[in-house]
Amino acid sequence: MKIVIGVPTYKRPEMLLGTLTGISKQSISELLSFIKIEVLVVDNDELKSSKTVVDSLKNFPFTVHYAVQPERGLPFVRNKVLEEAANLQADALIFIDDDEVPRLDWLYSMVSYYLKNKDKVQAVRSPVYPVFEVDPPDWLPQEMYSKPLKLATGKRLKVASTNNVLVDMNFVKQHNLKFNEKLAFCSGEDTDFFRRLTGKGGVIHWLSSAKVDEFIPKTRMTFKWFCQRAFRYGSSGFYTMKLYKGYWYALWYFFPRTGWWVLKGLANIRFSKKSFARASRYILLASGIFYGALGFKWNEYEKTHGK
């Protein structure tokens, strides 16, 4: 059996090196007799800015492949990861982002759980813990970042994110699953992908032990970023639901919630930056829903944070 670790990247060589270094420290000696692990880096920069990082790797414990996807955007680079993993004849693919570092038992936990459950599970999602470059300001709501779900291992999920997830490549190929390229910079392509995976009968399990740490640069701790992220959650949430269930279903699903978020926002207005931030979050989330309902997308990921 072959398992490929896919790392999409764009102009963040320092972070990519941290990710690859974390992968190099993984130990799966008990599984190596019948599991082959390979690493795939897909560079979303046509100038190949990450190739020097890959070329600099010495005594890396796994074979590393490098590919380029010149068309910018998250679904394009993630589809290239799927394509290259299929070409490598991977049985399973683990997605990890280039701003994350896996903990020591990450790979062993992920692979061993999948092997025990591969006849009944098509994806395995695991937790991501934020690690801040500097102490976050007191006013900043921590729920704006990846927050590990408090679920028991084996809990069945409806959707997953691509920042720490394993997918069964045979199921992906059987159902021709791809990331929606209409969602190039607005995010939500992973939610859409896994909704369609479960819609085809795929099963996603939560695994609490395969942990990774996500680096949060200080540029993602500003009030401007906070407002843009809240607004994008709303707009991409509506847009992806529209793609999945249609426009009228998305209206039915979101508009009662939108009214509730506006009321919560107004109720949270106080004379402090923390309460004002919470109020802004709810109101901007609702505003993003309206923006999405009008057919617009907020392209938050046109800008890259981190090095």
Buried (B, 14 or more C-beta within 10 A) or exposed (E): BBBBBBBBBBBBBEBBBBBBEBBBEBEBEEBEEEBBBBBBBBBBBEEEBBBEBBEEBEEBBBEBBBBBBEEBBBBBBBBBBBBBBBEBEBBBBBBBBBBBBBBEBBBBBBBBBBBEBBEEBBBBBBBBBBBBEEEBBEBBBEEBBBEBBEBEBEBEBEBBBBBBBBBBBBBBEEBEBBBBBBBBBBBBBBBBBBBBBBEBEBBBBBBBBBBBBBBBBBEBBEBEBBBBBBBBBBBBBBBBBBBBEEEEEBBEBBBEBBEEBBEBBEEBBEEEBBBBBBBBBBBBBBBBBBBBBEEBBBBBBEEBBBE
